[in-house]
Amino acid sequence: MNAHGMGRDSSTPPEKSIKEVTIAALALGGLLSILMAAANTYLGLKAGMTVSASIPAAVISTAILRGIFRRGTVLENNIVQTMASAGESLAAGAIFTIPALLLVGAWQEFKFWPTTLIVLLGGLLGVVFMVPLRRALIVERPELIYPEGVACSEVLIAGQKGGKGIRSILAGLGIGALFKFLVTGLHVVKSVVEGAIGAGRSVLYFGSDMSLALVAVGYIVRLPIASLIFGGGVIGWVITIPMLGGRESDVAPLEAAWHLWSTQVRFMGVGAMLAGGLHSIWHVRGGILSGLVALRGVGGSAGANEGAERPRTERDMPLAALMTVFLLSVIGTVLLYDYLTGNFGVAVAATVVMVIAAFIFVAVATYIVGLVGSSNSPVSGMTICALLLTAGVLLALGIRGESAIAATLGVAGVVCCAACTAGDVSQDLKTGLLVGATPARQQWTEILGVMLSCCFFAPVLTLLHNAYGIGTGGPDSLAAPQASLFASLANGFFGEGALPWDMIAVGVGIGVLLIVLDRMLERSGSAFRAHVMPVAVGIYLPLSLATPIFIGGLLHHVLGRGGNGKDPGRQDPGLLFGSGLIAGEALMGILLAIPIALNIDLAVSEGHGPVSVLLFGAIIAGYGILIRRAARAG
C-alpha cells in the first residue's frame, strides 16, 4: 500500500510526460460540464441535493476517447472528468441560493448577467482559495481520504484496460428519460403517490415520489446516508407533525400536513444545519490555520524560478495568476453587489464579509469532503452561517429593506458556489495526485469549466421556472428547499416575514444531540455515523422525496457490489446505471419544459396511483436484476 492509499502504484511518474490537456479532452470536458450542470440543476431543485459527476464523466470519457477514437491517456480522461465536475459543483451553489432572490421578490426573473456573475465569481474564488490548501490538506494529510477522488482515480486506471461501463450509463439514461416522459409528458404515471389520515387534530402523512432519479441518488449515497435522510423525514413528518396537531376540522388531512411542514417543521432543518455548520467550522479550525500558513509558500512553490525545478506533479498555478484572478473576482463582486443593492457602501461591506466567509468555508468544505466525502459536506449549514453573518453585519450598520435582502442573498450565493466548487476541486486534485496529473493544468481546466458552464444557469433556471415553477408549491413544482429556506430567513430578518424561532431552536437541539451521538459512535469505532447534514436534509425535504432515496439505499445494501472494498477500481454497474437514470430524468425534464412553457399539452391521461406504483416497482426490480446479474458475472 503506497502513501496515498492505493493498492498499486498506477500513477504516471513525474518525469514521464504524456498527453494531458488536448483539444479532444477540452471539447469533451466542456460539453459534459454543461450537461452535468443542467442535469444537477434540475435534480437539485427537485430533491435539494446533487450527485457527483466525476465517475460517470470518467467512464464516458474513457469509452469515447479510448473505445471509439482508440486514443486517450489516463491524464486526458482525468482532465475531462475535472472539467465535467466543475459544472456539477456550480449547480449546487446556484440552485441553493439564486432562486431565493426570486422567491423574496427581489427579482421577477432570472437575470442573465447577475445570475452568471454569482456563479462565475463563486466558482473562481473556490478554485483560487483551494490552490494554497492543496499541499496542506491533500498531499500532507493522509487521514483525509477524499473517497470520491480515490474512487474516480481507480475508475480511470481500470478504464485504461477497457471499461464497458458506458453501456450501463446509456441504458439508465434511456430508461430514466422514458419514465420521465411518461410522468411529466404523457401523465400516464403520477408524479407522486401520497395521502394523509386525520386523527382528531393530528395528521399522519405517507407518500413517495415516482422518481427513478431519486432511487439512483439513494443507491449512489448508499444506505447509511439514505437512512439518515429518511430518518430526518420520519422526525419531521411521522413524529413532529402529529405532535403539533392544529388541523382544523374543515381542512383536509393532506393539506394540513403540508401546511404544518412548510410553516413550522422544515425550520427545524434550519436549526440542525446551523448547528452542523458551526460545529464543522470549529472541528476543522486546524485545517483553516494550515491553509493560512500555506499561503506564504504558494509563490515559492509555483513561482517562475522554483516552479521550473519542481516535478511536474507538484506544480500549482503561479501566484501572479492566482492574485490576478482573485483581484478580478473581488472587483467583479463589488460591482455585482452594487448592482443588486444600489448602494456602493453596502456593496463594499458585503464584499468584505463574502471574502472572509468564502475562504473559511472553502477550508471547511475541503476538510469535510476529505473526511467523509461530498455527500456529507455541510454546505447548507455553512451557507446559513454566511447568511446570518452577513445579516448581522448589515443590521449592525443600520441597513434594512430590499437592499439588505439582496446583499445577504448575494453573499450567500457567492459563498455557496465557492464552497461547493472547492469541495469538488479537492476531490479532483486527489484524483490527479493518484494518477500522476499536473495540478496546475487541472486548476486551469477547473477555471475553464467554471467559465463555460456558468453561462447556462440563467437560461436553464428560466426554462424550468416558466415550465414547472420553482418553489411555487404546485403539484409539479420544483421545491427548491434550500432556496425556499434562505428566502424565508432573509425575509424574516429584513422583510415582513416572521421566523418560527422555537422550531429553529428545536432543530439546533436536534443537531447538538446528533453531534454528541456521532462523536460517541466515532469513539466506539462504529461503522455507522450520525452525520448532522443528511438528517437536516431529511427534515426539510418532503417525506415523499426521502422515500425513494431510502429505497435506493436499501437496493445498494442488499444487492450492490461497488462498495465492498475488495476492488475499488471495479466499475459498479448499479452506480453507473443510476447515474444514467439521473441524467436521463433530468435532461428529459429540461426538454419537456420547452412544450410546457409554450402551453403545448402532451398529456394523454391522468395517472392512477396503483398503476404508477406497479410500474415504478417493476423498474426498480429491473434495476436490482441488473445489479445481481453483474455481481454473478463478476
C-alpha positions in Angstrom: 0.0 0.0 0.0 1.5 3.3 -1.0 1.3 6.6 0.8 -1.8 7.7 -0.9 -4.0 4.7 -0.1 -3.9 2.8 -3.4 -3.3 -0.8 -3.5 -1.0 -0.5 -6.5 1.3 2.2 -8.0 -0.6 3.0 -11.2 0.1 6.8 -11.4 2.1 8.4 -14.2 5.6 9.2 -12.9 6.5 12.9 -12.6 9.4 12.5 -15.0 7.2 11.0 -17.7 5.3 13.4 -20.0 2.1 12.0 -21.7 -0.8 13.8 -23.3 -2.9 15.6 -20.7 -4.6 18.8 -21.9 -5.7 18.2 -25.5 -8.3 19.7 -27.8 -10.3 16.5 -27.6 -10.2 16.4 -23.8 -11.2 20.1 -23.5 -14.1 19.8 -26.0 -15.5 16.6 -24.4 -14.9 18.1 -20.9 -16.6 21.3 -21.8 -19.7 19.5 -23.2 -20.0 17.2 -20.2 -19.6 20.2 -17.9 -22.6 21.9 -19.5 -24.7 18.7 -19.5 -23.9 17.9 -15.9 -24.6 21.4 -14.8 -28.0 21.3 -16.4 -28.9 17.9 -15.1 -27.8 18.7 -11.5 -29.7 22.0 -11.6 -32.9 20.1 -12.2 -32.1 17.4 -9.6 -31.1 19.9 -7.0 -34.2 22.0 -7.4 -36.3 18.8 -7.2 -34.6 17.0 -4.4 -32.4 19.5 -2.6 -29.2 17.6 -3.3 -26.9 16.9 -6.2 -24.6 13.9 -7.1 -21.0 13.8 -8.2 -20.4 13.8 -12.0 -16.7 12.6 -11.8 -17.2 8.9 -12.1 -19.8 9.0 -14.9 -17.7 11.6 -16.7 -14.6 9.4 -16.4 -16.4 6.4 -17.8 -17.9 8.4 -20.7 -14.5 9.9 -21.5 -12.8 6.5 -21.4 -15.4 5.0 -23.6 -15.3 7.8 -26.2 -11.6 8.6 -26.3 -10.3 5.0 -25.9 -13.3 3.0 -27.1 -14.3 5.0 -30.2 -11.3 7.1 -31.2 -8.7 4.5 -29.9 -6.7 7.1 -28.1 -6.8 9.0 -24.8 -4.4 8.7 -21.9 -5.4 8.4 -18.3 -4.4 12.0 -17.8 -6.6 13.2 -20.7 -9.6 11.3 -19.2 -8.8 13.0 -15.9 -9.0 16.4 -17.5 -12.4 15.5 -18.9 -13.8 14.5 -15.5 -12.2 17.5 -13.9 -14.0 19.9 -16.3 -17.3 18.0 -16.1 -17.4 18.0 -12.3 -16.9 21.8 -12.3 -20.3 22.3 -13.9 -21.9 19.8 -11.4 -20.4 21.6 -8.4 -21.6 25.0 -9.6 -25.2 23.7 -9.9 -25.3 23.0 -6.2 -24.2 26.5 -5.4 -26.6 28.1 -7.9 -29.8 26.3 -7.0 -29.3 26.6 -3.2 -29.3 30.4 -3.3 -30.1 32.1 -6.6 -33.9 31.1 -6.7 -34.2 32.8 -3.3 -33.9 36.2 -5.0 -37.0 35.3 -7.0 -38.9 33.9 -4.0 -38.4 37.0 -1.9 -39.5 39.3 -4.8 -36.1 41.0 -5.3 -36.1 39.6 -8.8 -39.0 39.0 -11.2 -37.0 36.8 -13.5 -33.6 35.1 -13.5 -31.5 37.9 -14.9 -28.7 36.7 -17.1 -25.7 38.7 -16.1 -26.3 38.8 -12.3 -27.0 35.1 -12.2 -24.0 34.3 -14.3 -21.7 36.6 -12.2 -22.9 35.0 -8.9 -22.0 31.5 -10.3 -18.8 32.7 -12.0 -17.3 34.7 -9.2 -18.1 32.0 -6.6 -16.6 29.3 -8.8 -13.4 31.3 -9.4 -12.9 32.0 -5.7 -13.5 28.4 -4.9 -10.6 27.4 -7.2 -8.3 30.3 -6.1 -8.8 29.6 -2.4 -8.4 25.9 -2.9 -4.9 26.1 -4.6 -2.9 27.1 -1.5 -4.8 24.4 0.5 -3.8 21.6 -1.9 -0.5 20.7 -0.3 -1.6 21.2 3.3 -4.9 19.3 3.0 -4.5 16.8 0.1 -0.8 15.9 -0.1 0.3 16.1 3.6 -2.8 14.9 5.4 -3.1 11.1 4.8 -6.1 10.9 7.2 -8.1 12.9 4.6 -9.0 10.2 2.2 -11.3 12.1 -0.3 -13.4 9.0 -1.1 -14.9 10.2 -4.4 -11.5 11.3 -5.6 -9.9 7.9 -4.8 -12.8 6.0 -6.4 -12.6 8.1 -9.5 -8.8 7.5 -9.8 -9.5 3.8 -9.7 -12.1 4.0 -12.4 -9.7 6.0 -14.6 -7.0 3.4 -14.1 -9.4 0.5 -14.7 -10.7 2.2 -17.8 -7.3 2.1 -19.4 -7.8 -1.7 -19.5 -11.1 -1.4 -21.4 -14.0 -0.5 -19.2 -17.5 -1.2 -20.5 -19.5 1.0 -18.1 -20.8 3.2 -20.9 -23.5 0.6 -21.7 -24.9 0.8 -18.1 -24.9 4.6 -18.3 -26.7 4.7 -21.7 -29.3 2.1 -20.6 -30.0 4.1 -17.5 -30.2 7.3 -19.5 -32.8 5.8 -21.9 -35.0 4.3 -19.2 -34.8 7.4 -17.0 -35.7 9.7 -19.9 -38.6 7.4 -21.0 -40.0 7.1 -17.5 -39.9 10.9 -17.0 -41.7 11.3 -20.3 -44.5 9.0 -19.1 -44.7 11.0 -15.8 -44.4 14.7 -16.9 -45.1 14.5 -20.7 -47.9 12.0 -21.2 -49.1 12.0 -17.5 -49.6 8.2 -17.7 -47.8 7.8 -14.3 -48.5 10.1 -11.3 -45.5 12.2 -10.2 -46.3 11.5 -6.5 -48.5 8.9 -4.8 -49.4 10.3 -1.3 -52.1 10.5 1.3 -52.8 11.5 4.9 -55.0 10.3 7.7 -56.6 12.6 10.2 -56.9 11.6 13.8 -58.6 14.3 15.8 -56.5 17.4 15.3 -53.4 15.4 14.3 -52.5 14.1 10.9 -50.3 11.2 9.7 -48.8 11.6 6.2 -47.4 8.9 3.8 -46.2 9.1 0.2 -43.5 8.7 -2.3 -42.4 10.5 -5.5 -42.3 8.3 -8.6 -38.8 9.3 -9.4 -36.1 6.9 -10.6 -33.5 9.6 -10.2 -34.1 9.7 -6.5 -33.8 5.9 -6.3 -30.5 6.3 -8.1 -29.4 9.0 -5.6 -30.1 6.6 -2.8 -28.1 3.9 -4.4 -25.2 6.3 -5.0 -25.1 7.7 -1.5 -25.7 4.2 0.0 -27.8 3.1 2.9 -26.1 4.8 5.8 -26.7 8.3 4.3 -30.0 7.3 2.7 -31.3 6.1 6.1 -30.2 9.3 7.8 -32.1 11.3 5.2 -35.2 9.1 5.7 -34.7 9.3 9.4 -34.9 13.1 9.2 -38.1 12.8 7.2 -39.5 10.5 9.9 -38.6 13.1 12.6 -40.4 15.8 10.7 -43.4 14.1 9.2 -44.1 11.0 11.3 -43.2 12.4 14.7 -43.3 16.2 14.7 -46.4 16.8 12.5 -48.7 14.6 14.5 -47.4 16.1 17.8 -48.1 19.6 16.5 -51.6 18.8 15.5 -53.5 22.0 14.8 -55.7 20.7 12.0 -59.0 22.5 11.6 -62.0 20.2 11.1 -62.8 21.6 7.7 -59.2 21.2 6.4 -58.2 18.0 4.5 -55.5 16.0 6.3 -53.2 16.1 3.3 -53.4 19.9 3.1 -52.9 20.2 6.8 -49.8 18.1 6.7 -48.2 20.2 4.0 -49.1 23.4 5.8 -47.5 22.3 9.0 -44.4 21.2 7.3 -44.0 24.4 5.2 -44.7 26.8 8.0 -43.2 25.0 11.1 -41.4 21.7 10.7 -38.9 22.4 8.0 -37.4 25.2 10.1 -36.2 22.5 12.4 -33.9 21.6 9.5 -32.6 25.2 9.5 -31.6 24.8 13.2 -30.0 21.4 12.6 -28.0 22.8 9.6 -26.9 25.8 11.7 -25.6 23.5 14.5 -23.8 21.3 11.9 -22.2 24.3 10.2 -20.9 25.9 13.3 -19.6 22.5 14.6 -17.9 21.9 11.2 -16.1 25.3 11.4 -14.8 24.5 14.9 -13.9 21.0 14.0 -11.6 22.0 11.1 -10.0 25.0 12.7 -6.7 23.4 12.4 -7.2 22.9 8.6 -8.1 26.6 8.3 -4.9 27.6 10.0 -2.9 25.2 7.8 -4.4 27.0 4.8 -3.4 30.4 6.1 0.2 29.2 6.7 0.2 27.6 3.2 -0.5 30.9 1.6 3.1 32.0 2.4 4.5 29.2 0.3 2.4 29.5 -2.8 4.7 31.9 -4.5 7.8 29.8 -3.8 6.2 26.5 -4.8 4.8 27.8 -8.1 7.0 30.7 -8.9 8.7 31.2 -12.2 12.2 30.1 -11.0 11.5 27.4 -8.4 8.4 26.1 -10.3 10.6 25.0 -13.2 12.8 22.9 -10.9 9.8 21.2 -9.2 8.5 17.9 -10.5 5.5 18.3 -12.9 3.2 16.7 -10.3 3.9 19.3 -7.7 3.3 22.5 -9.7 0.4 24.7 -8.9 -0.9 27.8 -10.6 1.6 30.7 -10.3 1.0 33.2 -7.5 0.7 36.0 -10.0 -2.1 34.2 -11.8 -3.9 33.4 -8.5 -3.7 37.0 -7.4 -5.0 38.3 -10.8 -8.0 36.0 -10.7 -8.6 36.9 -7.1 -8.5 40.7 -7.6 -10.7 40.5 -10.7 -13.2 38.4 -8.7 -13.2 40.8 -5.8 -13.8 43.8 -8.2 -16.5 41.9 -10.0 -18.2 41.1 -6.7 -18.2 44.7 -5.6 -19.8 45.7 -8.9 -22.3 42.8 -8.7 -23.4 43.8 -5.2 -23.6 47.4 -6.1 -26.0 46.4 -8.9 -28.0 44.2 -6.6 -28.3 46.8 -3.8 -27.9 50.1 -5.5 -25.7 51.2 -2.6 -21.9 51.2 -3.1 -21.2 51.3 0.7 -23.3 48.2 1.2 -21.6 46.5 -1.7 -18.2 47.0 -0.2 -19.2 45.8 3.2 -20.9 42.8 1.7 -17.8 42.0 -0.4 -15.5 42.1 2.7 -17.9 39.7 4.5 -18.0 37.5 1.5 -14.3 37.2 1.0 -13.7 36.2 4.7 -16.6 33.8 4.8 -15.7 32.3 1.4 -12.1 31.5 2.5 -13.2 30.0 5.8 -15.9 27.8 4.2 -13.7 26.7 1.4 -11.3 25.4 4.0 -14.1 23.8 5.9 -15.6 22.2 2.8 -12.3 20.9 1.6 -11.5 19.3 5.0 -15.0 17.8 5.4 -15.1 16.2 1.9 -11.7 14.8 2.6 -13.0 13.1 5.8 -16.5 11.9 4.8 -17.0 12.7 1.2 -19.0 15.2 -0.7 -22.4 13.7 0.3 -21.8 14.7 3.9 -20.4 18.2 3.3 -22.5 20.7 5.3 -22.7 23.2 2.5 -26.3 24.2 3.5 -25.2 24.8 7.1 -22.2 26.8 6.1 -24.3 28.9 3.7 -26.8 29.6 6.6 -23.8 30.7 8.7 -22.7 33.0 5.9 -26.2 34.4 5.6 -26.5 35.0 9.4 -23.1 36.6 9.5 -24.0 39.0 6.6 -27.3 39.8 8.1 -25.7 40.6 11.4 -23.2 42.9 9.8 -25.8 44.7 7.8 -28.1 45.1 10.8 -25.2 46.5 12.8 -24.6 49.0 10.1 -28.3 50.0 10.2 -29.1 48.7 6.7 -32.6 47.4 6.2 -35.1 46.7 3.4 -34.7 45.2 -0.1 -31.0 46.2 -0.5 -30.1 44.3 2.7 -32.1 41.2 1.4 -30.3 41.4 -2.0 -26.9 41.8 -0.4 -27.5 38.9 2.1 -28.6 36.5 -0.6 -25.8 37.7 -2.9 -23.2 36.9 -0.3 -24.8 33.6 0.4 -24.8 32.8 -3.3 -21.2 33.5 -4.0 -20.0 31.8 -0.8 -22.1 28.7 -1.5 -20.7 28.4 -5.1 -17.2 28.8 -3.7 -17.6 26.1 -1.1 -19.2 23.7 -3.5 -16.6 24.3 -6.1 -13.7 23.9 -3.6 -15.1 20.6 -2.4 -15.3 19.4 -5.9 -11.8 20.7 -6.8 -10.3 18.9 -3.8 -11.7 15.6 -5.0 -10.4 16.2 -8.5 -6.9 17.2 -7.2 -6.9 14.0 -5.1 -7.7 12.0 -8.2 -5.0 13.9 -10.1 -2.5 13.1 -7.3 -3.2 9.4 -7.6 -3.0 9.2 -11.4 0.1 11.5 -11.7 -1.6 14.5 -13.1 -0.2 18.1 -13.2 -2.1 20.1 -10.5 -1.6 23.4 -12.4 -3.3 22.0 -15.5 -6.2 20.7 -13.5 -6.6 24.0 -11.8 -6.7 25.9 -15.1 -9.2 23.5 -16.6 -11.4 23.9 -13.5 -11.4 27.6 -14.2 -12.3 26.9 -17.8 -15.1 24.6 -16.8 -16.5 27.2 -14.5 -16.3 29.9 -17.2 -18.1 27.6 -19.7 -20.9 26.3 -17.6 -21.7 29.5 -15.7 -23.4 31.0 -18.8 -26.1 28.3 -18.9 -27.6 28.6 -15.5 -29.8 31.6 -16.1 -31.4 30.1 -19.3 -32.0 26.7 -17.6 -33.4 28.2 -14.4 -35.7 30.5 -16.5 -36.9 27.5 -18.6 -37.6 25.3 -15.5 -39.3 28.2 -13.7 -41.6 29.0 -16.6 -42.5 25.3 -17.1 -42.8 23.9 -13.6 -42.5 26.8 -11.2 -39.6 27.0 -8.7 -40.8 26.9 -5.1 -44.4 27.8 -6.1 -46.0 24.8 -4.3 -47.8 23.4 -7.3 -48.2 19.6 -7.9 -45.4 19.6 -10.5 -43.4 22.5 -8.9 -39.7 22.1 -8.2 -39.5 22.5 -4.4 -36.0 24.2 -4.3 -36.0 23.5 -0.5 -32.7 25.3 0.3 -33.6 28.4 -1.7 -37.0 28.5 0.0 -35.4 28.3 3.4 -32.8 31.0 2.6 -35.6 33.2 1.2 -37.6 32.8 4.4 -34.6 33.6 6.6 -33.7 36.8 4.6 -37.3 37.9 4.6 -37.5 37.2 8.4 -34.5 39.4 9.1 -35.2 42.3 6.8 -38.7 41.9 5.4 -42.2 41.4 6.7 -41.8 37.6 7.3 -41.7 36.1 10.7 -39.5 33.1 11.6 -40.6 30.3 13.9 -37.7 30.7 16.3 -39.0 28.0 18.6 -38.8 25.4 15.8 -35.3 26.6 14.8 -34.2 26.2 18.4 -35.6 22.7 18.5 -33.6 22.0 15.3 -30.5 23.3 16.9 -31.1 20.9 19.8 -31.6 18.0 17.4 -28.3 19.0 15.7 -26.4 19.1 19.0 -27.8 15.7 20.0 -26.7 14.3 16.7 -23.2 15.8 17.0 -22.8 14.2 20.5 -24.1 10.9 19.2 -21.8 11.0 16.2 -18.8 11.6 18.5 -19.8 8.6 20.6 -20.1 6.4 17.6 -16.8 7.6 16.3 -15.0 6.8 19.6 -16.6 3.4 19.7 -15.3 2.6 16.3 -18.8 2.1 14.8 -19.0 2.0 11.0 -22.3 3.8 11.2 -22.2 7.6 11.9 -24.9 10.1 12.8 -23.9 12.9 10.5 -26.0 16.0 11.1 -26.4 17.2 7.5 -28.3 14.3 6.0 -30.7 14.3 8.9 -31.3 18.0 8.4 -31.8 17.5 4.7 -34.4 14.9 5.5 -36.3 17.2 7.9 -36.7 20.0 5.4 -37.3 17.7 2.4 -40.8 16.4 1.8 -41.0 12.8 3.0 -42.2 11.8 -0.5 -38.7 12.7 -1.7 -36.9 10.9 1.1 -38.8 7.6 0.5 -37.3 6.7 -3.0 -33.9 7.8 -1.7 -34.2 5.3 1.1 -35.4 2.6 -1.4 -32.2 3.2 -3.4 -30.1 2.9 -0.3 -31.7 -0.4 0.5 -31.1 -1.6 -3.0 -27.4 -0.9 -2.7 -27.2 -2.5 0.7 -28.9 -5.7 -0.5 -27.5 -6.1 -4.0 -24.7 -3.5 -4.5 -21.2 -4.7 -5.0 -19.4 -1.5 -5.7 -18.7 -0.6 -2.1 -17.5 -3.8 -0.7 -13.9 -2.5 -0.6 -12.4 -5.7 -2.3 -11.7 -4.0 -5.6 -12.5 -0.2 -5.5 -11.4 0.0 -9.2 -14.2 -2.3 -10.4 -16.9 -0.3 -12.1 -20.2 -0.8 -10.2 -22.9 -1.2 -12.9 -25.5 -0.1 -10.4 -23.8 3.2 -9.8 -23.3 3.8 -13.5 -26.9 2.8 -14.3 -28.1 5.0 -11.6 -26.0 7.9 -12.9 -27.7 7.3 -16.3 -31.2 7.3 -14.6 -30.4 10.7 -13.0 -29.1 12.2 -16.3 -32.0 10.8 -18.3 -34.7 12.0 -16.0 -33.1 15.4 -15.5 -32.4 16.1 -19.2 -35.9 14.9 -20.2 -37.3 17.2 -17.6 -35.4 20.1 -19.1 -36.5 19.1 -22.7 -40.2 18.8 -21.6 -40.0 22.2 -20.1 -40.0 23.6 -23.6 -43.5 22.4 -24.7 -44.8 23.1 -21.2 -43.6 26.7 -21.3 -45.2 27.0 -24.8 -48.5 25.7 -23.4 -48.4 22.6 -25.5 -50.2 19.8 -23.7 -48.8 16.3 -24.4 -50.9 14.5 -21.7 -53.0 11.6 -22.8 -54.4 10.6 -19.4 -54.2 11.2 -15.7 -52.1 8.6 -14.0 -53.6 6.2 -11.4 -51.8 5.5 -8.2 -51.8 1.7 -8.3 -50.6 1.6 -11.9 -47.9 4.2 -11.1 -46.7 2.2 -8.1 -46.6 -1.1 -10.1 -44.6 0.4 -13.0 -42.3 2.2 -10.6 -41.7 -1.0 -8.7 -41.2 -3.0 -11.8 -38.4 -0.8 -13.0 -36.7 -0.8 -9.5 -36.9 -4.6 -9.7 -35.2 -4.5 -13.1 -32.5 -2.3 -11.5 -32.0 -5.0 -8.9 -31.8 -7.8 -11.5 -29.2 -5.8 -13.4 -27.0 -5.5 -10.3 -27.5 -9.2 -9.4 -26.5 -10.4 -12.8 -23.5 -8.1 -12.9 -22.4 -9.4 -9.5 -22.7 -13.0 -10.7 -20.7 -12.2 -13.8 -18.0 -10.6 -11.7 
